[in-house]
Amino acid sequence: MVTYLFDFDGTLVDSTEAVEKALRIAIEKTVPAVIESDLYDDYYKALFLFIKGKLTYRHLGVIHELVAQGTIHEYYKLMPRYIKDFPFAREVIRELRARGRRVISFSGEHTYPGGKVIFMKKTNWYDEFDEVITFRGTKDMLKKFQTLREFYPDEPFVWVDDSPSRFTYILDENTLLVQKASPYKSDVALLFERQNFLKIRSIREVLEIDDGLFAFAEEDKT
């Protein structure tokens, strides 16, 4: 059995435009007075940094106001409406499961507690996976990856993610690291020196990878 780990945002779904649109509408609905003022850029930037987990001290006052006005709550309510699947993403996940592969969603949590699961359920993605695992930061990611490895000590993993920087921490030789190309993420040069690393352009290429793993397994049996 091969276990597949899929990142969510940027790998299976395109949330970039969804974030921008939901931020703008949330501000317009909850604090309309700032739309035509000089404050709009500060409000937008503060909210953007907050949801990315990169809030600075400079924007704390603005965030407190956005919390009080319900802007953050409104954003999380709106955002799933605008998330779009990448072409063939669901078809790939369903085909892998039909082939008997274990498919796990393995991705970073949103700043809002439980936000990733909420987004998955509202976009009807949650039940596409055998299991959903979220993590907060690199340390938590490595801990949960290690737990998975302990559950499945001998099975090959295939980890598909658009954030190659995460792969630099993984030294597990029984894991194939697959970078999904993204215009928003930079390559990590040292990964291309590894034998267990690939870069793909389309999520559909994962099925070709799976075909190759199956063929290799059959040869190994003989």
KABELKA-V328434 format. One record per helix or strand of 2 or more residues. SS is the DSSP state (~ for helix, > for strand). FROM is the first residue (numbers start at 0). LEN is the number of residues. If there is no record, write none. Layout:
ss->SS from->FROM len->LEN
ss->SS from->FROM len->LEN
This chain:
ss->> from->2 len->4
ss->> from->12 len->2
ss->~ from->15 len->15
ss->~ from->31 len->3
ss->~ from->39 len->12
ss->~ from->56 len->13
ss->~ from->70 len->12
ss->> from->83 len->2
ss->~ from->88 len->10
ss->> from->101 len->7
ss->~ from->114 len->8
ss->~ from->125 len->3
ss->> from->130 len->5
ss->~ from->136 len->15
ss->> from->156 len->5
ss->~ from->163 len->6
ss->> from->174 len->6
ss->~ from->188 len->5
ss->> from->196 len->4
ss->~ from->204 len->17
